Amino acid sequence: MTNKLYYGDNLDILRGHIADESVDLVYLDPPFNSNASYNVLFQA
């Protein structure tokens, strides 16, 4: 198994890239109101 990082809407990623019945849990904990830019890894 290789680690992968997907960037985008989680529902679109799950529907388009992840096999059915292979995910048990998705946990999201966004940093609310931090005034930081987290898109640094994804700039063109």
DSSP file (Angstrom, degrees, kcal/mol; ACC not computed):
  #  RESIDUE AA STRUCTURE BP1 BP2  ACC     N-H-->O    O-->H-N    N-H-->O    O-->H-N    TCO  KAPPA ALPHA  PHI   PSI    X-CA   Y-CA   Z-CA
    1    1 A M              0   0    0      0, 0.0     2,-0.4     0, 0.0     0, 0.0   0.000 360.0 360.0 360.0 134.4    0.0    0.0    0.0
    2    2 A T        -     0   0    0      0, 0.0     2,-0.3     0, 0.0     0, 0.0  -0.868 360.0-116.1-109.1 144.4    1.3    3.5   -0.9
    3    3 A N        -     0   0    0     -2,-0.4     2,-0.4     2,-0.0     0, 0.0  -0.577  35.7-173.5 -75.4 139.6    0.3    6.7    0.9
    4    4 A K        -     0   0    0     -2,-0.3     2,-0.5     2,-0.0     0, 0.0  -0.988  17.7-150.0-135.4 145.2   -1.5    9.2   -1.3
    5    5 A L        -     0   0    0     -2,-0.4     2,-0.4     2,-0.0    -2,-0.0  -0.973  14.0-166.0-115.2 120.5   -2.7   12.7   -0.8
    6    6 A Y        -     0   0    0     -2,-0.5     2,-0.5     2,-0.1     7,-0.0  -0.887   3.8-157.8-106.3 137.0   -5.8   13.8   -2.6
    7    7 A Y        +     0   0    0     -2,-0.4     2,-0.3     2,-0.0    -2,-0.0  -0.964  50.9  48.8-117.0 122.2   -6.7   17.5   -2.8
    8    8 A G  S    S-     0   0    0     -2,-0.5     2,-0.3     4,-0.0    -2,-0.1  -0.932  96.4 -16.5 148.6-170.3  -10.3   18.5   -3.5
    9    9 A D     >  -     0   0    0     -2,-0.3     4,-2.2     1,-0.1     3,-0.2  -0.498  57.4-137.8 -66.7 127.2  -13.8   17.9   -2.4
   10   10 A N  H  > S+     0   0    0     -2,-0.3     4,-2.6     1,-0.2     5,-0.2   0.832 100.3  52.9 -61.9 -34.2  -13.9   14.7   -0.4
   11   11 A L  H  > S+     0   0    0      2,-0.2     4,-2.3     1,-0.2    -1,-0.2   0.912 110.2  47.7 -68.3 -41.1  -17.1   13.3   -2.0
   12   12 A D  H  > S+     0   0    0     -3,-0.2     4,-2.1     2,-0.2    -2,-0.2   0.907 113.7  48.2 -63.1 -41.6  -15.7   13.8   -5.5
   13   13 A I  H  X>S+     0   0    0     -4,-2.2     4,-2.6     2,-0.2     5,-0.7   0.930 111.9  48.9 -65.3 -45.7  -12.4   12.1   -4.5
   14   14 A L  H  X5S+     0   0    0     -4,-2.6     4,-0.9     1,-0.2    -2,-0.2   0.909 115.0  44.7 -61.4 -41.9  -14.2    9.2   -2.9
   15   15 A R  H  <5S+     0   0    0     -4,-2.3    -1,-0.2    -5,-0.2    -2,-0.2   0.853 123.2  34.4 -71.0 -34.0  -16.5    8.7   -5.9
   16   16 A G  H  <5S+     0   0    0     -4,-2.1    -2,-0.2    -5,-0.2    -1,-0.2   0.693 131.1  19.3 -97.8 -19.6  -13.8    9.0   -8.5
   17   17 A H  H  <5S+     0   0    0     -4,-2.6     2,-0.5    -5,-0.2    -3,-0.2   0.572 103.4  75.0-129.3 -14.1  -10.6    7.4   -6.9
   18   18 A I  S  <<S-     0   0    0     -4,-0.9    -1,-0.1    -5,-0.7     3,-0.1  -0.894  77.8-116.5-112.8 132.8  -11.5    5.2   -4.0
   19   19 A A    >   -     0   0    0     -2,-0.5     3,-1.2     1,-0.1     4,-0.2  -0.310  41.6 -93.7 -64.3 145.5  -13.0    1.7   -4.4
   20   20 A D  T 3  S+     0   0    0      1,-0.2    -1,-0.1     2,-0.1    -5,-0.0  -0.268 106.8  12.3 -57.8 144.7  -16.5    1.1   -3.0
   21   21 A E  T 3  S+     0   0    0      2,-0.1    -1,-0.2     1,-0.1    -2,-0.1   0.724  96.9 106.8  59.6  27.4  -16.6   -0.3    0.6
   22   22 A S    <   +     0   0    0     -3,-1.2     2,-0.5     1,-0.1    -2,-0.1   0.471  62.5  71.2-110.0  -3.8  -12.9    0.4    1.2
   23   23 A V        +     0   0    0     -4,-0.2    -2,-0.1     1,-0.1     3,-0.1  -0.958  47.4 174.8-116.4 125.7  -13.3    3.3    3.6
   24   24 A D  S    S+     0   0    0     -2,-0.5     2,-0.3     1,-0.3    -1,-0.1   0.771  70.3   9.6 -94.5 -32.3  -14.6    2.9    7.1
   25   25 A L        -     0   0    0      2,-0.0     2,-0.5     0, 0.0    -1,-0.3  -0.992  50.4-163.9-153.4 137.4  -14.1    6.4    8.4
   26   26 A V        -     0   0    0     -2,-0.3     2,-0.5    -3,-0.1    -3,-0.0  -0.991  16.4-170.7-121.1 121.0  -13.3    9.9    7.2
   27   27 A Y        -     0   0    0     -2,-0.5     2,-0.5     2,-0.0    -2,-0.0  -0.956   2.7-175.0-116.3 122.5  -12.3   12.3    9.9
   28   28 A L        +     0   0    0     -2,-0.5    -2,-0.0     2,-0.0     0, 0.0  -0.966  11.5 172.5-118.7 131.3  -11.9   16.0    9.1
   29   29 A D        -     0   0    0     -2,-0.5    -2,-0.0     2,-0.0    -1,-0.0  -0.645  16.6-168.8-135.3  76.7  -10.6   18.5   11.6
   30   30 A P        -     0   0    0      0, 0.0     2,-1.5     0, 0.0    -2,-0.0  -0.366  29.9-114.8 -70.5 146.9  -10.1   21.8    9.8
   31   31 A P    >   -     0   0    0      0, 0.0     3,-0.8     0, 0.0     5,-0.2  -0.632  39.5-154.8 -80.6  88.6   -8.3   24.6   11.6
   32   32 A F  T 3   -     0   0    0     -2,-1.5    -3,-0.0     1,-0.2     0, 0.0  -0.375  65.8  -0.8 -69.0 139.9  -11.1   27.1   11.8
   33   33 A N  T 3  S+     0   0    0      1,-0.1    -1,-0.2    -2,-0.1     0, 0.0   0.822  84.0 132.7  56.5  39.7  -10.3   30.9   12.1
   34   34 A S    <   -     0   0    0     -3,-0.8    -1,-0.1     2,-0.2    -2,-0.1   0.588  59.2-139.1 -95.6 -11.4   -6.5   30.4   12.0
   35   35 A N        +     0   0    0      1,-0.2     2,-0.3     0, 0.0    -3,-0.1   0.772  60.9 125.6  58.1  28.2   -5.9   33.2    9.4
   36   36 A A        -     0   0    0     -5,-0.2     2,-0.6     2,-0.0    -1,-0.2  -0.847  63.6-123.4-115.1 153.6   -3.3   30.9    7.7
   37   37 A S        +     0   0    0     -2,-0.3     3,-0.4     1,-0.1     0, 0.0  -0.868  24.5 179.1 -96.8 118.2   -3.1   29.7    4.1
   38   38 A Y        +     0   0    0     -2,-0.6     3,-0.4     1,-0.2    -1,-0.1   0.296  66.1  83.0-100.7   8.2   -3.0   25.9    3.9
   39   39 A N    >   +     0   0    0      1,-0.2     3,-1.1     2,-0.1     4,-0.2   0.213  55.3 107.8 -93.5  14.9   -2.8   25.8    0.1
   40   40 A V  G >  S+     0   0    0     -3,-0.4     3,-0.9     1,-0.3    -1,-0.2   0.862  76.1  53.8 -60.7 -37.8    1.0   26.3    0.1
   41   41 A L  G 3  S+     0   0    0     -3,-0.4    -1,-0.3     1,-0.2    -2,-0.1   0.709 111.1  47.2 -68.5 -20.0    1.5   22.7   -0.9
   42   42 A F  G <  S+     0   0    0     -3,-1.1    -1,-0.2    -4,-0.1    -2,-0.2   0.223  76.3 128.5-113.5  13.3   -0.8   23.0   -3.9
   43   43 A Q    <         0   0    0     -3,-0.9    -3,-0.0    -4,-0.2     0, 0.0  -0.401 360.0 360.0 -69.3 148.0    0.3   26.2   -5.6
   44   44 A A              0   0    0     -2,-0.1    -1,-0.1     0, 0.0    -2,-0.0   0.487 360.0 360.0 -71.0 360.0    1.1   26.0   -9.3
